[in-house]
Amino acid sequence: MTAGEIDERFQHTWPTTSRHLRVLEQAGLLVYQKQGRTRTYRVNAEKLNMVREWLAWFETSQPNNMPSDLSEKTKTTKKSRRVQ
């Protein structure tokens, strides 16, 4: 899709759309092809699959499955937040 086509799907301003496209591009999630003044964007499927796998870990993992050293750090951090 072109940047304009993407912009039409959302109800915020052009600068907001443009900024989000730039962030996604910098993260490697979007790639574009420039034709004159027009950029046609497409999703980088390889990077998106990495994000999907990472998110799936959160759906399948339980706090009890955390490595013990990470679990202890989390408990300590939570306790110290409560004290403050």
Backbone as JSON Lines, residues from 0, in Angstrom:
{"i":0,"aa":"M","n":[0.84,-1.18,0.0],"ca":[0.0,0.0,0.0],"c":[0.89,1.24,0.0]}
{"i":1,"aa":"T","n":[0.38,2.29,-0.57],"ca":[1.11,3.55,-0.49],"c":[0.87,4.18,0.88]}
{"i":2,"aa":"A","n":[1.71,5.14,1.22],"ca":[1.55,5.83,2.5],"c":[0.17,6.49,2.57]}
{"i":3,"aa":"G","n":[-0.29,7.05,1.47],"ca":[-1.61,7.69,1.44],"c":[-2.73,6.69,1.67]}
{"i":4,"aa":"E","n":[-2.62,5.5,1.09],"ca":[-3.64,4.46,1.29],"c":[-3.66,4.0,2.74]}
{"i":5,"aa":"I","n":[-2.49,3.9,3.34],"ca":[-2.42,3.52,4.75],"c":[-3.04,4.62,5.6]}
{"i":6,"aa":"D","n":[-2.73,5.86,5.29],"ca":[-3.26,7.0,6.05],"c":[-4.78,7.06,6.02]}
{"i":7,"aa":"E","n":[-5.38,6.72,4.89],"ca":[-6.85,6.77,4.75],"c":[-7.55,5.8,5.7]}
{"i":8,"aa":"R","n":[-6.88,4.76,6.15],"ca":[-7.49,3.75,7.01],"c":[-7.54,4.16,8.48]}
{"i":9,"aa":"F","n":[-6.84,5.24,8.83],"ca":[-6.77,5.65,10.22],"c":[-7.35,7.05,10.39]}
{"i":10,"aa":"Q","n":[-7.76,7.35,11.61],"ca":[-8.41,8.63,11.87],"c":[-7.51,9.6,12.63]}
{"i":11,"aa":"H","n":[-6.24,9.6,12.31],"ca":[-5.38,10.6,12.92],"c":[-4.68,11.38,11.82]}
{"i":12,"aa":"T","n":[-3.89,12.34,12.21],"ca":[-3.31,13.26,11.24],"c":[-2.2,12.6,10.43]}
{"i":13,"aa":"W","n":[-1.9,13.21,9.29],"ca":[-0.84,12.7,8.43],"c":[0.51,12.63,9.15]}
{"i":14,"aa":"P","n":[0.91,13.66,9.91],"ca":[2.19,13.55,10.61],"c":[2.26,12.35,11.56]}
{"i":15,"aa":"T","n":[1.14,12.01,12.18],"ca":[1.11,10.85,13.08],"c":[1.32,9.57,12.28]}
{"i":16,"aa":"T","n":[0.62,9.44,11.17],"ca":[0.78,8.27,10.31],"c":[2.22,8.18,9.81]}
{"i":17,"aa":"S","n":[2.74,9.27,9.34],"ca":[4.09,9.32,8.81],"c":[5.11,8.91,9.87]}
{"i":18,"aa":"R","n":[4.94,9.4,11.08],"ca":[5.85,9.08,12.18],"c":[5.79,7.58,12.5]}
{"i":19,"aa":"H","n":[4.59,7.02,12.54],"ca":[4.44,5.59,12.84],"c":[5.06,4.73,11.72]}
{"i":20,"aa":"L","n":[4.86,5.13,10.48],"ca":[5.47,4.39,9.38],"c":[7.0,4.4,9.5]}
{"i":21,"aa":"R","n":[7.55,5.56,9.86],"ca":[8.99,5.7,10.01],"c":[9.52,4.8,11.14]}
{"i":22,"aa":"V","n":[8.79,4.75,12.26],"ca":[9.2,3.91,13.39],"c":[9.17,2.43,12.98]}
{"i":23,"aa":"L","n":[8.11,2.01,12.3],"ca":[7.99,0.62,11.86],"c":[9.09,0.28,10.84]}
{"i":24,"aa":"E","n":[9.4,1.25,10.0],"ca":[10.47,1.06,9.02],"c":[11.83,0.92,9.72]}
{"i":25,"aa":"Q","n":[12.1,1.77,10.69],"ca":[13.36,1.7,11.42],"c":[13.49,0.4,12.2]}
{"i":26,"aa":"A","n":[12.37,-0.14,12.65],"ca":[12.38,-1.41,13.37],"c":[12.53,-2.6,12.42]}
{"i":27,"aa":"G","n":[12.45,-2.34,11.12],"ca":[12.59,-3.4,10.14],"c":[11.3,-4.14,9.85]}
{"i":28,"aa":"L","n":[10.18,-3.66,10.4],"ca":[8.9,-4.33,10.18],"c":[8.25,-3.94,8.86]}
{"i":29,"aa":"L","n":[8.61,-2.78,8.34],"ca":[8.11,-2.34,7.04],"c":[9.29,-2.09,6.11]}
{"i":30,"aa":"V","n":[9.1,-2.4,4.86],"ca":[10.06,-2.03,3.82],"c":[9.28,-1.28,2.75]}
{"i":31,"aa":"Y","n":[9.97,-0.44,1.99],"ca":[9.26,0.32,0.97],"c":[10.05,0.35,-0.32]}
{"i":32,"aa":"Q","n":[9.3,0.62,-1.37],"ca":[9.89,0.83,-2.68],"c":[9.45,2.23,-3.11]}
{"i":33,"aa":"K","n":[10.4,3.03,-3.53],"ca":[10.08,4.4,-3.91],"c":[9.95,4.49,-5.43]}
{"i":34,"aa":"Q","n":[8.83,5.09,-5.85],"ca":[8.58,5.33,-7.27],"c":[8.21,6.8,-7.42]}
{"i":35,"aa":"G","n":[9.16,7.6,-7.84],"ca":[8.94,9.04,-7.88],"c":[8.81,9.56,-6.46]}
{"i":36,"aa":"R","n":[7.7,10.25,-6.18],"ca":[7.45,10.75,-4.83],"c":[6.64,9.78,-3.98]}
{"i":37,"aa":"T","n":[6.26,8.66,-4.55],"ca":[5.39,7.7,-3.87],"c":[6.21,6.56,-3.28]}
{"i":38,"aa":"R","n":[5.9,6.23,-2.04],"ca":[6.48,5.07,-1.38],"c":[5.4,4.01,-1.24]}
{"i":39,"aa":"T","n":[5.71,2.8,-1.7],"ca":[4.8,1.68,-1.54],"c":[5.39,0.78,-0.46]}
{"i":40,"aa":"Y","n":[4.62,0.61,0.61],"ca":[5.09,-0.15,1.77],"c":[4.58,-1.58,1.71]}
{"i":41,"aa":"R","n":[5.4,-2.46,2.27],"ca":[4.96,-3.84,2.49],"c":[5.56,-4.31,3.81]}
{"i":42,"aa":"V","n":[4.9,-5.28,4.4],"ca":[5.34,-5.83,5.68],"c":[6.51,-6.76,5.43]}
{"i":43,"aa":"N","n":[7.52,-6.65,6.27],"ca":[8.66,-7.57,6.23],"c":[8.23,-8.82,7.01]}
{"i":44,"aa":"A","n":[7.78,-9.84,6.28],"ca":[7.2,-11.04,6.89],"c":[8.17,-11.74,7.83]}
{"i":45,"aa":"E","n":[9.44,-11.75,7.49],"ca":[10.44,-12.42,8.34],"c":[10.5,-11.76,9.72]}
{"i":46,"aa":"K","n":[10.57,-10.44,9.74],"ca":[10.61,-9.72,11.03],"c":[9.29,-9.86,11.78]}
{"i":47,"aa":"L","n":[8.18,-9.81,11.05],"ca":[6.88,-9.93,11.7],"c":[6.72,-11.3,12.34]}
{"i":48,"aa":"N","n":[7.24,-12.34,11.71],"ca":[7.19,-13.68,12.3],"c":[8.0,-13.74,13.59]}
{"i":49,"aa":"M","n":[9.11,-13.03,13.64],"ca":[9.9,-12.97,14.87],"c":[9.07,-12.35,16.0]}
{"i":50,"aa":"V","n":[8.34,-11.29,15.67],"ca":[7.49,-10.63,16.67],"c":[6.37,-11.57,17.11]}
{"i":51,"aa":"R","n":[5.77,-12.27,16.17],"ca":[4.7,-13.23,16.5],"c":[5.21,-14.31,17.44]}
{"i":52,"aa":"E","n":[6.4,-14.85,17.16],"ca":[6.97,-15.88,18.03],"c":[7.23,-15.33,19.42]}
{"i":53,"aa":"W","n":[7.72,-14.11,19.48],"ca":[8.01,-13.48,20.77],"c":[6.71,-13.28,21.57]}
{"i":54,"aa":"L","n":[5.66,-12.81,20.9],"ca":[4.37,-12.62,21.56],"c":[3.75,-13.94,21.98]}
{"i":55,"aa":"A","n":[3.93,-14.98,21.18],"ca":[3.38,-16.3,21.51],"c":[3.99,-16.81,22.82]}
{"i":56,"aa":"W","n":[5.25,-16.47,23.07],"ca":[5.89,-16.9,24.32],"c":[5.1,-16.37,25.52]}
{"i":57,"aa":"F","n":[4.61,-15.14,25.44],"ca":[3.84,-14.56,26.54],"c":[2.51,-15.27,26.74]}
{"i":58,"aa":"E","n":[1.92,-15.75,25.66],"ca":[0.65,-16.46,25.76],"c":[0.82,-17.84,26.38]}
{"i":59,"aa":"T","n":[1.95,-18.48,26.14],"ca":[2.14,-19.86,26.6],"c":[2.91,-19.96,27.9]}
{"i":60,"aa":"S","n":[3.64,-18.94,28.26],"ca":[4.48,-19.0,29.47],"c":[3.7,-18.56,30.7]}
{"i":61,"aa":"Q","n":[3.95,-19.27,31.76],"ca":[3.38,-18.92,33.06],"c":[4.5,-18.33,33.9]}
{"i":62,"aa":"P","n":[4.19,-17.46,34.84],"ca":[5.24,-16.89,35.69],"c":[6.08,-17.96,36.36]}
{"i":63,"aa":"N","n":[5.51,-19.12,36.65],"ca":[6.25,-20.21,37.3],"c":[7.29,-20.83,36.38]}
{"i":64,"aa":"N","n":[7.15,-20.61,35.06],"ca":[8.09,-21.2,34.1],"c":[9.31,-20.32,33.87]}
{"i":65,"aa":"M","n":[9.37,-19.18,34.56],"ca":[10.49,-18.28,34.41],"c":[11.75,-18.9,35.0]}
{"i":66,"aa":"P","n":[12.91,-18.65,34.39],"ca":[14.14,-19.13,35.02],"c":[14.24,-18.59,36.44]}
{"i":67,"aa":"S","n":[14.77,-19.39,37.35],"ca":[14.76,-19.02,38.77],"c":[15.47,-17.71,39.04]}
{"i":68,"aa":"D","n":[16.59,-17.43,38.37],"ca":[17.29,-16.18,38.64],"c":[16.47,-14.98,38.19]}
{"i":69,"aa":"L","n":[15.75,-15.09,37.08],"ca":[14.9,-14.01,36.61],"c":[13.69,-13.84,37.53]}
{"i":70,"aa":"S","n":[13.13,-14.96,37.97],"ca":[11.99,-14.92,38.87],"c":[12.34,-14.2,40.17]}
{"i":71,"aa":"E","n":[13.51,-14.47,40.72],"ca":[13.94,-13.82,41.96],"c":[14.14,-12.32,41.76]}
{"i":72,"aa":"K","n":[14.71,-11.93,40.62],"ca":[14.91,-10.5,40.34],"c":[13.57,-9.79,40.27]}
{"i":73,"aa":"T","n":[12.57,-10.43,39.65],"ca":[11.25,-9.84,39.52],"c":[10.61,-9.66,40.88]}
{"i":74,"aa":"K","n":[10.72,-10.67,41.75],"ca":[10.15,-10.57,43.08],"c":[10.8,-9.44,43.86]}
{"i":75,"aa":"T","n":[12.11,-9.31,43.78],"ca":[12.84,-8.26,44.48],"c":[12.4,-6.89,43.98]}
{"i":76,"aa":"T","n":[12.27,-6.74,42.68],"ca":[11.85,-5.47,42.09],"c":[10.45,-5.1,42.56]}
{"i":77,"aa":"K","n":[9.54,-6.07,42.57],"ca":[8.17,-5.8,43.01],"c":[8.13,-5.37,44.47]}
{"i":78,"aa":"K","n":[8.94,-6.03,45.32],"ca":[8.97,-5.68,46.73],"c":[9.52,-4.27,46.93]}
{"i":79,"aa":"S","n":[10.57,-3.93,46.2],"ca":[11.17,-2.61,46.37],"c":[10.23,-1.52,45.88]}
{"i":80,"aa":"R","n":[9.41,-1.79,44.92],"ca":[8.44,-0.8,44.43],"c":[7.39,-0.52,45.48]}
{"i":81,"aa":"R","n":[6.97,-1.55,46.19],"ca":[5.95,-1.38,47.2],"c":[6.44,-0.52,48.37]}
{"i":82,"aa":"V","n":[7.7,-0.67,48.72],"ca":[8.26,0.05,49.85],"c":[8.3,1.55,49.57]}
{"i":83,"aa":"Q","n":[8.58,1.92,48.36],"ca":[8.71,3.34,48.02],"c":[7.41,3.98,48.08]}
